């Protein structure tokens, strides 16, 4: 679990205090949270199809 914590800390440091759009904030939160409910992102692929991505947290 230390490796995951290290990677999350590194990602947070890289982002720093930048202003993020709502979409960017959702992605940032999905990759940095470690507990709570799953996070869903809805994206459109290059062919115009909607894809729903589910991020689950590993304890």
C-alpha positions as CSV (number, residue, x, y, z in Angstrom):
1,X,0.0,0.0,0.0
2,X,3.0,2.3,0.5
3,X,3.6,2.3,-3.3
4,X,0.0,3.5,-3.9
5,X,0.4,6.2,-1.3
6,X,3.7,7.3,-2.8
7,X,2.2,7.5,-6.3
8,X,-0.8,9.5,-5.0
9,X,1.5,11.9,-3.2
10,X,3.6,12.3,-6.4
11,X,0.6,13.0,-8.5
12,X,-0.7,15.6,-6.0
13,X,2.7,17.3,-6.0
14,X,2.8,17.4,-9.8
15,X,-0.7,19.0,-10.0
16,X,0.1,21.4,-7.1
17,X,-2.2,24.3,-6.7
18,X,-3.3,24.6,-10.4
19,X,-6.8,25.7,-11.2
20,X,-8.6,22.7,-12.6
21,X,-11.8,22.6,-14.6
22,X,-14.7,20.6,-13.3
23,X,-13.8,17.6,-15.5
24,X,-10.1,17.8,-14.5
25,X,-11.1,18.0,-10.8
26,X,-13.3,14.8,-11.2
27,X,-10.4,12.9,-12.8
28,X,-8.0,14.2,-10.1
29,X,-10.3,13.1,-7.3
30,X,-10.9,9.7,-8.9
31,X,-7.1,9.0,-9.0
32,X,-6.3,10.4,-5.5
33,X,-9.1,9.2,-3.2
34,X,-8.7,5.9,-1.4
35,X,-12.0,5.3,0.3
36,X,-15.7,6.0,-0.1
37,X,-18.0,5.3,-2.9
38,X,-16.8,4.5,-6.4
39,X,-16.3,7.4,-8.9
40,X,-17.8,7.3,-12.4
41,X,-16.6,9.2,-15.4
42,X,-18.6,9.5,-18.6
43,X,-16.5,10.1,-21.7
44,X,-17.0,10.0,-25.4
45,X,-14.6,7.9,-27.5
46,X,-13.2,8.9,-30.9
47,X,-16.2,7.1,-32.6
48,X,-18.7,9.1,-30.7
49,X,-19.8,6.3,-28.3
50,X,-20.4,7.1,-24.7
51,X,-18.2,5.1,-22.3
52,X,-18.7,5.0,-18.5
53,X,-15.5,4.3,-16.5
54,X,-15.8,3.2,-12.9
55,X,-13.0,3.8,-10.4
56,X,-13.1,1.7,-7.3
57,X,-10.9,2.3,-4.2
58,X,-8.6,-0.4,-3.0
59,X,-8.2,-0.7,0.8
